[in-house]
Amino acid sequence: MKKSNRSNVDPFIVMDVMEAARKAEESGRKIIHMEVGQPGTPAPRLAKNILSKELQNNNLGYTVSLGLPDLRNRISKLYGEWYNLDLNPERVIVTTGSSGAFILSFATLFDAGDRVGIGSPGYPSYRQILKAQNLVAVDIQTELENKFQPIADDIIKNNLNGLLVASPANPTGSMLDKNSLKKLMECSKDNNVSFISDEIYHGIEYENKAVSALEISNNCYVINSFSKFFSMTGWRIGWMVVPENHIRQVERVAQNLFICPPHVSQITALAALDANEELKENVEVYTKNREILLNELPKAGFETFSPPDGAFYIYVDISKFSNDSLSFCKKMLDEVGVAITPGLDFDQKRGSSTIRFSYARSTEDIIEGTKRIKEFMNKNYDQRN
């Protein structure tokens, strides 16, 4: 039986790294996980407490496709709390994780063959979801001097139908300031390019607060999730905000593709939105972990990277040590038990000489991880100094 060309997507390499780490743990080794954006902090207690109650009530079933009205209302209030915006809750679409939001947004905004720009390095699943929908992912080769973010010229020279930006970004943690984001959005509007803003790491910021695209214009799609700031990765619950005249079209697509987001996850997400103190404590953990890595990675010889403005990643150039990031990461896992992600996941052209460290786990793990990393580098790359 023939398989479609559009389903011939690349593997998500970080998942392969996770599997290799799992097998190493099965053999009895203690592995330090710095490969995946899985918060080491648990889901908020408020969310877990309400889960037990709802399971006992046995009241779970289909919800309306766009999500529970109470949840949509509460998310709209979040935009008032975070950005001082008065957001119509009808514009909030609850989704099955941010992945569901990407599928819905691409299906609603683009036709087969349309060209959608994505920053490189960038989240690899953008490219694969676009391909699976018969869309053309246009890799924009971003530069360190622009904090690995697209610029307005990239929109014009690539003949795009759409542009997707992430701020804070994965794998770099870099953010667009308001002026830079505004330039991208204005250029998109002037060139009839649909604009999508991935804001999944909002809430995890350091020196400056992340800017939402909705602070600049309503003529965009904004995607977010409960996975990162709310530490609810496995619950598979997210949301998107769309222009008012797109609501019904998104609803029709959502009805047919997903029926509705998981009811139980919607209820727990609603509770999580009020767990302010606990979520603040989580960010304090990431802040401390970031400081440790910014201090310790240069001591191990890793000197070329853009300090992350948000999220919980550091994207590092290893070209003076290796041009085979896959082998470099495998060797580190095998020798010292630290799992990290090769840059090939994020940049198909330049990723062989880059790696990503995640500092989403416990501070104890980050301290132990940096100790092992320095041991690995001292043993294998003593010429770095």
MIFIBA-236936 format. One record per residue (C-alpha): residue number from 1; y, x, z; residue in three letters. Coordinates in nm, 2 decimals, always signed. Last residue first. Layout:
N
{r NUM,{Y,X,Z},ALA}
...
//
This chain:
385
{r 385,{+2.67,+4.21,+2.63},ASN}
{r 384,{+2.43,+3.99,+2.42},ARG}
{r 383,{+2.18,+4.28,+2.37},GLN}
{r 382,{+1.97,+4.15,+2.67},ASP}
{r 381,{+1.84,+3.87,+2.45},TYR}
{r 380,{+1.48,+3.80,+2.55},ASN}
{r 379,{+1.45,+3.88,+2.92},LYS}
{r 378,{+1.81,+3.83,+3.02},ASN}
{r 377,{+1.83,+3.51,+2.82},MET}
{r 376,{+1.53,+3.36,+2.98},PHE}
{r 375,{+1.63,+3.45,+3.33},GLU}
{r 374,{+1.98,+3.31,+3.26},LYS}
{r 373,{+1.82,+2.99,+3.14},ILE}
{r 372,{+1.60,+2.98,+3.45},ARG}
{r 371,{+1.89,+3.00,+3.69},LYS}
{r 370,{+2.09,+2.75,+3.48},THR}
{r 369,{+1.80,+2.50,+3.51},GLY}
{r 368,{+1.77,+2.54,+3.88},GLU}
{r 367,{+2.14,+2.46,+3.93},ILE}
{r 366,{+2.11,+2.17,+3.68},ILE}
{r 365,{+1.80,+2.04,+3.85},ASP}
{r 364,{+1.97,+2.04,+4.20},GLU}
{r 363,{+2.27,+1.87,+4.04},THR}
{r 362,{+2.05,+1.58,+3.93},SER}
{r 361,{+2.02,+1.49,+3.56},ARG}
{r 360,{+2.29,+1.41,+3.30},ALA}
{r 359,{+2.37,+1.77,+3.23},TYR}
{r 358,{+2.25,+1.77,+2.87},SER}
{r 357,{+2.25,+2.11,+2.68},PHE}
{r 356,{+2.27,+2.10,+2.30},ARG}
{r 355,{+2.17,+2.38,+2.07},ILE}
{r 354,{+2.33,+2.54,+1.76},THR}
{r 353,{+2.23,+2.79,+1.49},SER}
{r 352,{+1.98,+2.58,+1.30},SER}
{r 351,{+2.22,+2.29,+1.33},GLY}
{r 350,{+2.45,+2.40,+1.05},ARG}
{r 349,{+2.34,+2.19,+0.75},LYS}
{r 348,{+2.14,+1.91,+0.91},GLN}
{r 347,{+2.38,+1.87,+1.21},ASP}
{r 346,{+2.29,+1.66,+1.50},PHE}
{r 345,{+1.91,+1.68,+1.53},ASP}
{r 344,{+1.91,+2.03,+1.38},LEU}
{r 343,{+2.11,+2.14,+1.69},GLY}
{r 342,{+1.80,+2.20,+1.88},PRO}
{r 341,{+1.76,+2.01,+2.21},THR}
{r 340,{+1.69,+2.16,+2.55},ILE}
{r 339,{+1.38,+2.15,+2.78},ALA}
{r 338,{+1.37,+2.42,+3.05},VAL}
{r 337,{+1.03,+2.54,+3.15},GLY}
{r 336,{+1.09,+2.91,+3.16},VAL}
{r 335,{+0.87,+3.06,+2.89},GLU}
{r 334,{+0.74,+2.76,+2.69},ASP}
{r 333,{+1.05,+2.55,+2.71},LEU}
{r 332,{+1.28,+2.84,+2.63},MET}
{r 331,{+1.05,+2.94,+2.34},LYS}
{r 330,{+1.05,+2.58,+2.20},LYS}
{r 329,{+1.43,+2.57,+2.22},CYS}
{r 328,{+1.47,+2.90,+2.03},PHE}
{r 327,{+1.20,+2.80,+1.77},SER}
{r 326,{+1.39,+2.48,+1.69},LEU}
{r 325,{+1.73,+2.66,+1.70},SER}
{r 324,{+1.62,+2.90,+1.43},ASP}
{r 323,{+1.93,+3.10,+1.34},ASN}
{r 322,{+1.91,+3.30,+1.66},SER}
{r 321,{+2.10,+3.51,+1.91},PHE}
{r 320,{+2.44,+3.57,+1.76},LYS}
{r 319,{+2.42,+3.22,+1.60},SER}
{r 318,{+2.37,+3.05,+1.93},ILE}
{r 317,{+2.67,+2.81,+1.91},ASP}
{r 316,{+2.66,+2.56,+2.20},VAL}
{r 315,{+2.70,+2.19,+2.23},TYR}
{r 314,{+2.76,+2.08,+2.59},ILE}
{r 313,{+2.66,+1.73,+2.69},TYR}
{r 312,{+2.73,+1.48,+2.96},PHE}
{r 311,{+2.98,+1.22,+2.82},ALA}
{r 310,{+3.35,+1.32,+2.84},GLY}
{r 309,{+3.60,+1.59,+2.75},ASP}
{r 308,{+3.33,+1.85,+2.69},PRO}
{r 307,{+3.44,+2.21,+2.66},PRO}
{r 306,{+3.41,+2.32,+2.30},SER}
{r 305,{+3.15,+2.58,+2.25},PHE}
{r 304,{+3.12,+2.95,+2.18},THR}
{r 303,{+3.04,+3.16,+2.49},GLU}
{r 302,{+2.67,+3.13,+2.56},PHE}
{r 301,{+2.58,+3.47,+2.69},GLY}
{r 300,{+2.40,+3.37,+3.01},ALA}
{r 299,{+2.72,+3.43,+3.21},LYS}
{r 298,{+2.90,+3.21,+2.96},PRO}
{r 297,{+2.65,+2.93,+3.05},LEU}
{r 296,{+2.72,+2.96,+3.43},GLU}
{r 295,{+3.08,+2.85,+3.48},ASN}
{r 294,{+3.09,+2.57,+3.22},LEU}
{r 293,{+2.74,+2.47,+3.33},LEU}
{r 292,{+2.83,+2.44,+3.70},ILE}
{r 291,{+3.15,+2.25,+3.62},GLU}
{r 290,{+2.97,+2.00,+3.41},ARG}
{r 289,{+2.71,+1.94,+3.68},ASN}
{r 288,{+2.99,+1.87,+3.93},LYS}
{r 287,{+3.16,+1.62,+3.70},THR}
{r 286,{+2.83,+1.46,+3.62},TYR}
{r 285,{+2.76,+1.40,+3.99},VAL}
{r 284,{+3.11,+1.26,+4.04},GLU}
{r 283,{+3.04,+1.03,+3.75},VAL}
{r 282,{+2.75,+0.89,+3.94},ASN}
{r 281,{+2.97,+0.83,+4.25},GLU}
{r 280,{+3.21,+0.62,+4.05},LYS}
{r 279,{+2.92,+0.41,+3.93},LEU}
{r 278,{+2.82,+0.35,+4.29},GLU}
{r 277,{+3.17,+0.25,+4.39},GLU}
{r 276,{+3.22,+0.01,+4.09},ASN}
{r 275,{+2.89,-0.18,+4.10},ALA}
{r 274,{+3.06,-0.50,+3.97},ASP}
{r 273,{+2.96,-0.46,+3.60},LEU}
{r 272,{+2.60,-0.39,+3.72},ALA}
{r 271,{+2.55,-0.76,+3.82},ALA}
{r 270,{+2.62,-0.88,+3.46},LEU}
{r 269,{+2.40,-0.61,+3.33},ALA}
{r 268,{+2.11,-0.74,+3.55},THR}
{r 267,{+2.14,-1.08,+3.40},ILE}
{r 266,{+2.17,-0.96,+3.05},GLN}
{r 265,{+1.86,-0.74,+3.10},SER}
{r 264,{+1.65,-1.03,+3.22},VAL}
{r 263,{+1.75,-1.24,+2.91},HIS}
{r 262,{+1.66,-0.97,+2.66},PRO}
{r 261,{+1.91,-0.99,+2.37},PRO}
{r 260,{+1.88,-1.30,+2.14},CYS}
{r 259,{+1.71,-1.42,+1.82},ILE}
{r 258,{+1.70,-1.05,+1.71},PHE}
{r 257,{+1.72,-1.03,+1.34},LEU}
{r 256,{+1.77,-1.40,+1.25},ASN}
{r 255,{+2.01,-1.51,+1.52},GLN}
{r 254,{+2.19,-1.18,+1.51},ALA}
{r 253,{+2.27,-1.21,+1.14},VAL}
{r 252,{+2.41,-1.56,+1.19},ARG}
{r 251,{+2.61,-1.45,+1.49},GLU}
{r 250,{+2.76,-1.16,+1.30},VAL}
{r 249,{+2.88,-1.40,+1.04},GLN}
{r 248,{+3.02,-1.64,+1.30},ARG}
{r 247,{+3.21,-1.37,+1.49},ILE}
{r 246,{+3.37,-1.19,+1.19},HIS}
{r 245,{+3.70,-1.39,+1.18},ASN}
{r 244,{+3.76,-1.31,+1.54},GLU}
{r 243,{+3.74,-0.94,+1.49},PRO}
{r 242,{+3.44,-0.77,+1.65},VAL}
{r 241,{+3.35,-0.64,+1.99},VAL}
{r 240,{+3.00,-0.50,+2.04},MET}
{r 239,{+2.76,-0.51,+2.33},TRP}
{r 238,{+2.47,-0.33,+2.50},GLY}
{r 237,{+2.13,-0.39,+2.66},ILE}
{r 236,{+1.81,-0.20,+2.62},ARG}
{r 235,{+1.70,-0.20,+2.99},TRP}
{r 234,{+1.55,+0.14,+2.95},GLY}
{r 233,{+1.89,+0.32,+2.93},THR}
{r 232,{+2.05,+0.15,+3.23},MET}
{r 231,{+2.26,+0.42,+3.40},SER}
{r 230,{+2.58,+0.21,+3.39},PHE}
{r 229,{+2.79,+0.49,+3.24},PHE}
{r 228,{+2.51,+0.57,+2.99},LYS}
{r 227,{+2.28,+0.29,+2.90},SER}
{r 226,{+2.50,-0.02,+2.96},PHE}
{r 225,{+2.63,-0.01,+2.60},SER}
{r 224,{+2.93,+0.01,+2.38},ASN}
{r 223,{+3.03,-0.06,+2.02},ILE}
{r 222,{+3.38,-0.14,+1.88},VAL}
{r 221,{+3.43,-0.29,+1.54},TYR}
{r 220,{+3.77,-0.27,+1.39},CYS}
{r 219,{+4.08,-0.48,+1.29},ASN}
{r 218,{+4.18,-0.55,+1.65},ASN}
{r 217,{+4.41,-0.24,+1.65},SER}
{r 216,{+4.53,+0.04,+1.86},ILE}
{r 215,{+4.41,-0.03,+2.22},GLU}
{r 214,{+4.10,-0.18,+2.06},LEU}
{r 213,{+4.01,+0.17,+1.94},ALA}
{r 212,{+3.95,+0.25,+2.30},SER}
{r 211,{+4.10,+0.56,+2.44},VAL}
{r 210,{+3.90,+0.78,+2.68},ALA}
{r 209,{+4.07,+0.88,+3.01},LYS}
{r 208,{+4.17,+1.24,+3.05},ASN}
{r 207,{+4.06,+1.53,+3.27},GLU}
{r 206,{+3.70,+1.42,+3.31},TYR}
{r 205,{+3.54,+1.12,+3.14},GLU}
{r 204,{+3.23,+0.92,+3.18},ILE}
{r 203,{+3.37,+0.57,+3.18},GLY}
{r 202,{+3.34,+0.55,+2.80},HIS}
{r 201,{+3.02,+0.71,+2.68},TYR}
{r 200,{+2.91,+0.42,+2.46},ILE}
{r 199,{+3.25,+0.40,+2.28},GLU}
{r 198,{+3.12,+0.41,+1.92},ASP}
{r 197,{+3.42,+0.30,+1.71},SER}
{r 196,{+3.36,+0.14,+1.37},ILE}
{r 195,{+3.62,+0.13,+1.10},PHE}
{r 194,{+3.58,-0.05,+0.76},SER}
{r 193,{+3.76,+0.15,+0.49},VAL}
{r 192,{+4.02,-0.04,+0.27},ASN}
{r 191,{+4.21,+0.29,+0.20},ASN}
{r 190,{+4.52,+0.20,+0.40},ASP}
{r 189,{+4.31,+0.05,+0.68},LYS}
{r 188,{+4.10,+0.37,+0.71},SER}
{r 187,{+4.41,+0.59,+0.71},CYS}
{r 186,{+4.56,+0.37,+0.99},GLU}
{r 185,{+4.24,+0.40,+1.19},MET}
{r 184,{+4.21,+0.77,+1.15},LEU}
{r 183,{+4.58,+0.83,+1.24},LYS}
{r 182,{+4.55,+0.60,+1.54},LYS}
{r 181,{+4.25,+0.79,+1.67},LEU}
{r 180,{+4.43,+1.12,+1.64},SER}
{r 179,{+4.74,+0.98,+1.82},ASN}
{r 178,{+4.54,+0.82,+2.10},LYS}
{r 177,{+4.34,+1.13,+2.18},ASP}
{r 176,{+4.00,+1.17,+2.02},LEU}
{r 175,{+3.73,+1.29,+2.26},MET}
{r 174,{+3.48,+1.57,+2.26},SER}
{r 173,{+3.14,+1.55,+2.45},GLY}
{r 172,{+2.98,+1.77,+2.18},THR}
{r 171,{+2.65,+1.61,+2.11},PRO}
{r 170,{+2.73,+1.31,+2.12},ASN}
{r 169,{+3.09,+1.22,+2.11},ALA}
{r 168,{+3.34,+1.08,+2.37},PRO}
{r 167,{+3.47,+0.94,+2.14},SER}
{r 166,{+3.24,+0.84,+1.85},ALA}
{r 165,{+3.36,+0.77,+1.50},VAL}
{r 164,{+3.20,+0.56,+1.23},LEU}
{r 163,{+3.38,+0.53,+0.89},LEU}
{r 162,{+3.32,+0.28,+0.62},GLY}
{r 161,{+3.35,+0.23,+0.25},ASN}
{r 160,{+3.42,+0.60,+0.19},LEU}
{r 159,{+3.54,+0.80,-0.11},ASN}
{r 158,{+3.48,+1.13,+0.06},ASN}
{r 157,{+3.82,+1.29,-0.01},LYS}
{r 156,{+4.02,+1.01,+0.14},ILE}
{r 155,{+3.83,+0.96,+0.47},ILE}
{r 154,{+3.80,+1.33,+0.54},ASP}
{r 153,{+4.17,+1.38,+0.50},ASP}
{r 152,{+4.22,+1.15,+0.81},ALA}
{r 151,{+4.04,+1.39,+1.04},ILE}
{r 150,{+3.68,+1.38,+1.17},PRO}
{r 149,{+3.60,+1.51,+1.52},GLN}
{r 148,{+3.42,+1.84,+1.60},PHE}
{r 147,{+3.70,+1.94,+1.84},LYS}
{r 146,{+3.94,+1.97,+1.55},ASN}
{r 145,{+3.94,+2.35,+1.58},GLU}
{r 144,{+3.56,+2.34,+1.62},LEU}
{r 143,{+3.52,+2.18,+1.27},GLU}
{r 142,{+3.37,+1.87,+1.13},THR}
{r 141,{+3.14,+1.86,+0.83},GLN}
{r 140,{+3.16,+1.49,+0.74},ILE}
{r 139,{+2.80,+1.37,+0.66},ASP}
{r 138,{+2.81,+1.07,+0.43},VAL}
{r 137,{+2.53,+0.83,+0.52},ALA}
{r 136,{+2.46,+0.62,+0.21},VAL}
{r 135,{+2.33,+0.27,+0.29},LEU}
{r 134,{+1.99,+0.12,+0.20},ASN}
{r 133,{+1.95,-0.03,+0.55},GLN}
{r 132,{+1.69,+0.23,+0.66},ALA}
{r 131,{+1.93,+0.50,+0.54},LYS}
{r 130,{+2.21,+0.37,+0.76},LEU}
{r 129,{+1.98,+0.35,+1.06},ILE}
{r 128,{+1.87,+0.71,+0.99},GLN}
{r 127,{+2.22,+0.85,+0.97},ARG}
{r 126,{+2.35,+0.69,+1.28},TYR}
{r 125,{+2.02,+0.79,+1.45},SER}
{r 124,{+2.13,+1.15,+1.44},PRO}
{r 123,{+2.43,+1.13,+1.68},TYR}
{r 122,{+2.68,+1.37,+1.55},GLY}
{r 121,{+2.75,+1.72,+1.43},PRO}
{r 120,{+2.85,+1.62,+1.18},SER}
{r 119,{+3.08,+1.32,+1.18},GLY}
{r 118,{+2.97,+1.00,+1.01},ILE}
{r 117,{+3.12,+0.85,+0.69},GLY}
{r 116,{+2.96,+0.54,+0.55},VAL}
{r 115,{+2.91,+0.50,+0.17},ARG}
{r 114,{+2.80,+0.16,+0.04},ASP}
{r 113,{+2.47,+0.16,-0.16},GLY}
{r 112,{+2.35,-0.16,-0.02},ALA}
{r 111,{+2.63,-0.38,+0.11},ASP}
{r 110,{+2.83,-0.31,+0.42},PHE}
{r 109,{+3.01,-0.48,+0.71},LEU}
{r 108,{+2.76,-0.73,+0.85},THR}
{r 107,{+2.44,-0.53,+0.81},ALA}
{r 106,{+2.61,-0.21,+0.94},PHE}
{r 105,{+2.75,-0.39,+1.24},SER}
{r 104,{+2.43,-0.57,+1.32},LEU}
{r 103,{+2.21,-0.26,+1.30},ILE}
{r 102,{+2.47,-0.05,+1.50},PHE}
{r 101,{+2.49,-0.32,+1.77},ALA}
{r 100,{+2.11,-0.33,+1.80},GLY}
{r 99,{+2.11,+0.04,+1.85},SER}
{r 98,{+2.39,+0.00,+2.11},SER}
{r 97,{+2.13,-0.18,+2.33},GLY}
{r 96,{+1.98,-0.52,+2.23},THR}
{r 95,{+2.32,-0.68,+2.18},THR}
{r 94,{+2.58,-0.89,+2.35},VAL}
{r 93,{+2.86,-0.99,+2.11},ILE}
{r 92,{+3.21,-1.00,+2.26},VAL}
{r 91,{+3.47,-1.16,+2.03},ARG}
{r 90,{+3.43,-1.50,+2.20},GLU}
{r 89,{+3.54,-1.32,+2.52},PRO}
{r 88,{+3.90,-1.30,+2.39},ASN}
{r 87,{+4.03,-0.97,+2.51},LEU}
{r 86,{+4.35,-0.93,+2.71},ASP}
{r 85,{+4.38,-0.55,+2.73},LEU}
{r 84,{+4.48,-0.34,+3.02},ASN}
{r 83,{+4.25,-0.06,+2.91},TYR}
{r 82,{+3.99,-0.02,+3.18},TRP}
{r 81,{+4.04,-0.33,+3.40},GLU}
{r 80,{+4.15,-0.56,+3.11},GLY}
{r 79,{+3.87,-0.44,+2.89},TYR}
{r 78,{+3.63,-0.50,+3.18},LEU}
{r 77,{+3.75,-0.86,+3.18},LYS}
{r 76,{+3.61,-0.91,+2.83},SER}
{r 75,{+3.27,-0.78,+2.96},ILE}
{r 74,{+3.28,-1.04,+3.24},ARG}
{r 73,{+3.34,-1.32,+2.99},ASN}
{r 72,{+3.06,-1.20,+2.77},ARG}
{r 71,{+2.83,-1.18,+3.06},LEU}
{r 70,{+2.91,-1.53,+3.19},ASP}
{r 69,{+2.87,-1.67,+2.83},PRO}
{r 68,{+2.52,-1.53,+2.81},LEU}
{r 67,{+2.46,-1.35,+2.48},GLY}
{r 66,{+2.56,-1.39,+2.12},LEU}
{r 65,{+2.22,-1.53,+2.03},SER}
{r 64,{+2.21,-1.81,+2.29},VAL}
{r 63,{+1.95,-1.73,+2.55},THR}
{r 62,{+1.58,-1.74,+2.52},TYR}
{r 61,{+1.37,-1.74,+2.84},GLY}
{r 60,{+1.38,-1.63,+3.20},LEU}
{r 59,{+1.38,-1.88,+3.49},ASN}
{r 58,{+1.08,-1.75,+3.67},ASN}
{r 57,{+1.28,-1.78,+4.00},ASN}
{r 56,{+1.09,-1.49,+4.15},GLN}
{r 55,{+1.17,-1.27,+3.85},LEU}
{r 54,{+1.54,-1.37,+3.89},GLU}
{r 53,{+1.55,-1.26,+4.26},LYS}
{r 52,{+1.38,-0.93,+4.19},SER}
{r 51,{+1.62,-0.85,+3.91},LEU}
{r 50,{+1.92,-0.94,+4.13},ILE}
{r 49,{+1.85,-0.65,+4.36},ASN}
{r 48,{+1.80,-0.40,+4.07},LYS}
{r 47,{+2.13,-0.48,+3.92},ALA}
{r 46,{+2.32,-0.47,+4.25},LEU}
{r 45,{+2.15,-0.14,+4.32},ARG}
{r 44,{+2.30,+0.02,+4.01},PRO}
{r 43,{+2.04,+0.17,+3.77},ALA}
{r 42,{+1.94,+0.51,+3.88},PRO}
{r 41,{+2.12,+0.85,+3.84},THR}
{r 40,{+1.94,+1.11,+3.65},GLY}
{r 39,{+2.11,+0.97,+3.34},PRO}
{r 38,{+1.89,+1.01,+3.03},GLN}
{r 37,{+2.09,+1.18,+2.76},GLY}
{r 36,{+1.80,+1.41,+2.66},VAL}
{r 35,{+1.73,+1.78,+2.65},GLU}
{r 34,{+1.83,+1.92,+2.98},MET}
{r 33,{+1.51,+1.82,+3.16},HIS}
{r 32,{+1.39,+2.09,+3.40},ILE}
{r 31,{+1.01,+2.11,+3.37},ILE}
{r 30,{+0.79,+2.18,+3.67},LYS}
{r 29,{+0.45,+2.27,+3.52},ARG}
{r 28,{+0.12,+2.08,+3.62},GLY}
{r 27,{-0.04,+2.05,+3.28},SER}
{r 26,{+0.09,+1.70,+3.25},GLU}
{r 25,{+0.44,+1.84,+3.29},GLU}
{r 24,{+0.39,+2.06,+2.98},ALA}
{r 23,{+0.27,+1.75,+2.79},LYS}
{r 22,{+0.59,+1.56,+2.90},ARG}
{r 21,{+0.81,+1.85,+2.79},ALA}
{r 20,{+0.65,+1.85,+2.44},ALA}
{r 19,{+0.70,+1.47,+2.43},GLU}
{r 18,{+1.07,+1.51,+2.53},MET}
{r 17,{+1.11,+1.77,+2.26},VAL}
{r 16,{+0.97,+1.53,+2.01},ASP}
{r 15,{+1.21,+1.26,+2.13},MET}
{r 14,{+1.50,+1.52,+2.09},VAL}
{r 13,{+1.38,+1.56,+1.73},ILE}
{r 12,{+1.45,+1.20,+1.62},PHE}
{r 11,{+1.22,+1.21,+1.32},PRO}
{r 10,{+1.37,+1.18,+0.97},ASP}
{r 9,{+1.37,+0.85,+0.79},VAL}
{r 8,{+1.13,+0.75,+0.51},ASN}
{r 7,{+1.19,+0.38,+0.57},SER}
{r 6,{+1.44,+0.36,+0.29},ARG}
{r 5,{+1.19,+0.49,+0.04},ASN}
{r 4,{+0.96,+0.19,+0.11},SER}
{r 3,{+0.59,+0.24,+0.16},LYS}
{r 2,{+0.34,+0.14,-0.10},LYS}
{r 1,{+0.00,+0.00,+0.00},MET}
//
